[in-house]
Amino acid sequence: MKAVALFESRRARGSRAWDELSEIDRLVLLEAVRQRRKYQAQKTKIYSELYGMRINK
């Protein structure tokens, strides 16, 4: 049976998928994440406002 560490250091893992992406792919991925977070924040704001309106009735 092989012993496996619960927490490996980043250097021990070797290369990551991020390291293999081109600069353009990284920018596209980061922009997609920004847009998704912005959309989630808008959705959360709308739900919070609606929920607040229901409580105040």
Protein Blocks (a to p, Z undefined) as FASTA:
>chain_A
ZZddfbdcfklnopafklmpcfklmmmmmmmmmmmmmmmmmmmmmmmmmmmmmmmZZ
